[in-house]
Amino acid sequence: MKKLLRYIILLLIVTLSLFFIFQTRDRIQQKEATKEHIQQMPSLQLQNVAGGIVNIQEIAGQYPAVIIYFSSDCNHCQYEAAELKKNIQQFRNVQILMITRSSATETRQFAKDYGLDHTTNVHFLLDKTDAFYKTFGTHRFPSIFIYNREHQLIKKYIGETKIPAIVQDINM
């Protein structure tokens, strides 16, 4: 009886160990695939605050692009938006794509509160289907992805980032 119980426990431990090993391996493979996938700006369809569907590659056009994934109620994102507005002249030849899961109403209010609602190179986009996470592999706010004119990834930041660092990366 004790021998049978030992075998069952051993089998259970081996089974759980294998499960966690394969699960970890799958996560690592998915992370590597995402990392490779975003080296070139992906073709991602999102909704703008007016309700239209747009592609982030088309918005970026022939300009460098800064993609900022944010939440309207995130303090770090609010700081980032305020700093962006203060330094907007440094981004005059850059397309800024502000992507959020917030509602259109919250997003319009956020843009207005931070004075970015009438800035022609700042675009607010809504991620209603979690497409950003599926494509870029992060849910953390703010997440910043900097792409050059050829839409190649220059730098990725997770968390609050100082504007001079972003400007420096754009001008590389």
Sequence and secondary structure as in RCSB ss.txt:
>XXXX:A:sequence
MKKLLRYIILLLIVTLSLFFIFQTRDRIQQKEATKEHIQQMPSLQLQNVAGGIVNIQEIAGQYPAVIIYFSSDCN
HCQYEAAELKKNIQQFRNVQILMITRSSATETRQFAKDYGLDHTTNVHFLLDKTDAFYKTFGTHRFPSIFIYNRE
HQLIKKYIGETKIPAIVQDINM
>XXXX:A:secstr
 HHHHHHHHHHHHHHHHHHHHHHHHHHHHHHHHHHHHTTB    EEEETTS EEEHHHHHTTS EEEEEE TT H
HHHHHHHHHHHTGGGGTTSEEEEEESS HHHHHHHHHHTT TT TTEEEEE SSSHHHHHH    SSEEEEE TT
 BEEEEEES   HHHHHHHHT 
